[in-house]
């Protein structure tokens, strides 16, 4: 099961994307939101551990 980003608590700092070993997290500049590509996510939890705002969560 892929992780997800809670857009309401996300501070858009990018820490989750920086620590993702699979490059599964991307930023959409139009919406100012990070999202997880479920096809690339290996459910390792690195994003959750790296997220200071608690926005990265198990889906």
C-alpha positions, 0 to 999 in steps of 0.5 A, spaced: 500 500 500 502 506 497 503 512 502 499 519 501 500 526 503 495 529 507 495 536 503 491 540 509 497 539 513 503 539 508 507 545 509 510 543 502 517 543 504 519 537 500 523 533 505 518 527 503 521 528 496 528 528 498 528 522 502 524 517 498 529 512 495 524 511 489 523 518 487 515 516 488 514 523 490 513 529 486 511 536 486 505 540 482 507 547 482 500 549 479 496 546 485 502 547 490 501 540 493 506 534 493 503 527 491 505 520 491 506 515 485 503 509 488 506 505 482 513 507 484 512 507 492 515 501 495 511 503 502 518 503 506 516 509 510 522 514 509 517 519 507 513 519 513 520 519 517 522 525 514 516 529 514 516 534 519 509 536 519 506 529 519 503 530 512 506 523 509 502 517 512 500 510 510 494 510 505 
